[in-house]
Amino acid sequence: MSATNLALMLRHPELKSLYAKWCDLRGEGEVPMAVDLDPSDLRPWLSHLVVIKVEGEGRFVYGYYSAEYAETFDGDRVGQSIDSLPSLQRDILKREYEQVRSEQIPVSRVYTGLFDGEEQTWERLVLPFLARDGEVEKLMVAAFRLS
């Protein structure tokens, strides 16, 4: 499926608006280029954003990690590869990010886990951005708590 006819079913209103922004950037084309993204346009979502740099085949490195995530999820990860994560988490993210990289389409999912001893449900959205060569160079990841 191409990004042109893709419609995600998102629950959280902030993810819906971020996805709409990505679709606006896409316009009539397939996937927006990273250079087309103005960081100031991301202010409404900055507290819930992670930017992943795609470095070669299968290597995903945190380029931006919000301060709120750093507080919630055990520290700032900027400059770290997802390979440094616990194996279960790493494997889930690697499959998800690799799918977005190779298929060049956004993905979303809802997941439930224990965070600081409390069961929480979150919704995630992963958006691809291309380099000039047509390959995905960045992934924008946003997650918002549902319960």
URKAMO-V876810 format. One record per helix or strand of 2 or more residues. SS is the DSSP state (~ for helix, > for strand). FROM is the first residue (numbers start at 1). TO is the last residue. If there is no record, write none. Layout:
BEGIN
[[SS/FROM/TO] [SS/FROM/TO]]
END
This chain:
BEGIN
[[~/3/5] [~/13/26] [~/34/36] [~/39/48] [>/49/54] [>/60/65] [~/67/72] [~/82/84] [~/87/103] [>/107/115] [>/118/130] [>/136/145]]
END
